[in-house]
Amino acid sequence: MNATEEFVRARDFLLAHRLDYARAHAEFRWPRLEEFNWALDWFDVLAQGNQQTALWVVSEQGGGIQHDTRLTFAALSERSAQLANYLRRIGIGRGDRVLVMLPNVPQLWEAVLALMKLGAVLAPATTLLTAADLKTRVVRGEIRHLITDLASQEAVAELPAHVTRIFVGAAGHKTGGFDFAAGYSEPPVFVPDGPTRASDPWLLYFTSGTTAQPKLVLHTHQSYPVGHLSTMYWLGIQPGDLHYNISSPGWAKHAWSSVFAPWNAGATTVSHQYARFNAAETLALLRRVGVTTLCAPPTVWRLLLLGELGARPPALRELGSAGEPLNPEVIERVRAAWGLTIRDGFGQTETTAVIGNSPGQEVRLGSMGRPLPGYRVVLLGPDGARLAETGPAEGELAVVLSTEPRPLGVMVGYQDDAERTAAAMADGCYRTGDEARRDSDGYYYYVGRGDDVFKSSDYRISPFELESALLEHPVVAEAAVVPSPDPVRLAIPKAFVVLRPGVVAERETAAELFAFLRKRLAPYLRIRRIEFAELPKTISGKIRRVALRQLEAERVAAGEHIPLDYRIEDFSG
């Protein structure tokens, strides 16, 4: 059996058992691959004579006008071959590191396929990077080439002269670099300069840095493309589906659900390039395009719920969410409106989807689901020892690496930090750094990042649990809970709260929230301070609780009084 046949065997097994979780998890086996190039050995094979739309990009043209670009599998295969020939001709070779910083435009997907065909190493980057951010990534990632657009000219101007610059939209402009569109004049057939080993490096990801300096995560030609068979299974994508993933390029979730999961299934990737997210336009797009499967981060689901969802888009069949924990209140409100259940999932930049509520499983509110096919998950105690693998438990979530074969979707390691890699991969497990709870039926519930969970009067407090309680109140749009230093309890839970539009941040609102929480939380869990404020976020949209934690510690140490900071003791009786 050759590499393509091995991949197809694993893929078809998951598609055939998409509603039979027990069998899929028990019998799935990762393909054994020695040489494998997903773009050549799967995408091009799938694309032969295939006139199904592979990519449907909706872009804003100004004045509310939208423009649709639709490319078939056959067309994308040909375009990426032309581009690979061009990039090789201008000096990009196997193993070269190429930073790609593009918005949701068709050229982004063409570049991903072309670089994979070449055997180059892709380093995705968000277009929100500053010149300083970009320079740091180029130096740390040892980047030799850059593909971007004219909007980023100023940001890339300060990069070292040895970095090759290729610009999308450069025709007729003086850029000092190469024109991406020149690649379309190259021959439409690409012949690689040699085989690609499945273990060859393919992706360098900078994490979003919610708690520390971004880490540089290394993936291979199998860990991400093939590893995302688990993501395809979790999302429930089927051949011919139209899958819309609301995600910004440059982050792992974009590769998860805008590239590999849908194209592993043979589905259409739908994307929307906009200047600013608009809930009404997004809902209209779901209906106009006929999206069948949708995945969005919790932040987007909350934004959609600020207005009226309206009737369920008629073609919509599956809903997913990942990136941050999904609060039960959000699931219930969407289910009430559309009759569909958002299925939460868990994974990291370092992995593909590890845990999830796949189609056909019972969805338990607040649960991330159960381990996905190809993954064996355990919980670790405070000393790092594995806890019993069945029955209720709580500890650090870890992926067992000693299975045969090793789970393909786990990273090789951190590119520039051998010590951190060794710590993360100790004792035959990949340690996620996330705390979770497991129930008696094997469902996992997110507790929080290890750095976010804190103690109050010797009780362990999960910010996620308290934030979920706050989000049940109709005036709350977003919330983040952190420890506020306290001389008696060590720390007390404090909530930074973003109110829905039109709600006044005042004493009466705080009193209403304290009274609401008193009925829903045990005394030891009770939020004792509420501050109305905006939430700091990473450029990928994740809440930076570490920044709030540091801010609160500094304020308490300095004895600062904040006008919109309310204490529960001020409302006694």
Secondary structure as GFF3:
##gff-version 3
##sequence-region A 1 573
A	DSSP	alpha_helix	3	16	.	.	.	ID=ss1
A	DSSP	alpha_helix	21	27	.	.	.	ID=ss2
A	DSSP	alpha_helix	38	38	.	.	.	ID=ss3
A	DSSP	pi_helix	39	43	.	.	.	ID=ss4
A	DSSP	alpha_helix	44	47	.	.	.	ID=ss5
A	DSSP	beta_strand	53	60	.	.	.	ID=ss6
A	DSSP	beta_strand	66	72	.	.	.	ID=ss7
A	DSSP	alpha_helix	73	89	.	.	.	ID=ss8
A	DSSP	beta_strand	97	101	.	.	.	ID=ss9
A	DSSP	alpha_helix	106	118	.	.	.	ID=ss10
A	DSSP	beta_strand	121	124	.	.	.	ID=ss11
A	DSSP	alpha_helix	131	140	.	.	.	ID=ss12
A	DSSP	beta_strand	145	149	.	.	.	ID=ss13
A	DSSP	three_ten_helix	150	152	.	.	.	ID=ss14
A	DSSP	alpha_helix	153	156	.	.	.	ID=ss15
A	DSSP	beta_strand	164	168	.	.	.	ID=ss16
A	DSSP	beta_strand	178	179	.	.	.	ID=ss17
A	DSSP	three_ten_helix	180	185	.	.	.	ID=ss18
A	DSSP	beta_strand	201	206	.	.	.	ID=ss19
A	DSSP	beta_strand	216	220	.	.	.	ID=ss20
A	DSSP	alpha_helix	229	235	.	.	.	ID=ss21
A	DSSP	beta_strand	242	245	.	.	.	ID=ss22
A	DSSP	alpha_helix	252	255	.	.	.	ID=ss23
A	DSSP	pi_helix	256	260	.	.	.	ID=ss24
A	DSSP	alpha_helix	261	265	.	.	.	ID=ss25
A	DSSP	beta_strand	268	273	.	.	.	ID=ss26
A	DSSP	alpha_helix	279	289	.	.	.	ID=ss27
A	DSSP	beta_strand	293	295	.	.	.	ID=ss28
A	DSSP	alpha_helix	298	305	.	.	.	ID=ss29
A	DSSP	beta_strand	318	321	.	.	.	ID=ss30
A	DSSP	alpha_helix	328	338	.	.	.	ID=ss31
A	DSSP	beta_strand	342	347	.	.	.	ID=ss32
A	DSSP	beta_strand	353	356	.	.	.	ID=ss33
A	DSSP	beta_strand	367	371	.	.	.	ID=ss34
A	DSSP	beta_strand	377	380	.	.	.	ID=ss35
A	DSSP	beta_strand	393	400	.	.	.	ID=ss36
A	DSSP	beta_strand	413	414	.	.	.	ID=ss37
A	DSSP	alpha_helix	418	424	.	.	.	ID=ss38
A	DSSP	three_ten_helix	426	428	.	.	.	ID=ss39
A	DSSP	beta_strand	429	438	.	.	.	ID=ss40
A	DSSP	beta_strand	444	449	.	.	.	ID=ss41
A	DSSP	beta_strand	454	456	.	.	.	ID=ss42
A	DSSP	beta_strand	459	461	.	.	.	ID=ss43
A	DSSP	alpha_helix	463	471	.	.	.	ID=ss44
A	DSSP	beta_strand	476	486	.	.	.	ID=ss45
A	DSSP	beta_strand	490	499	.	.	.	ID=ss46
A	DSSP	alpha_helix	507	518	.	.	.	ID=ss47
A	DSSP	three_ten_helix	523	525	.	.	.	ID=ss48
A	DSSP	beta_strand	529	532	.	.	.	ID=ss49
A	DSSP	alpha_helix	545	558	.	.	.	ID=ss50
A	DSSP	beta_strand	565	567	.	.	.	ID=ss51
A	DSSP	three_ten_helix	568	571	.	.	.	ID=ss52
###
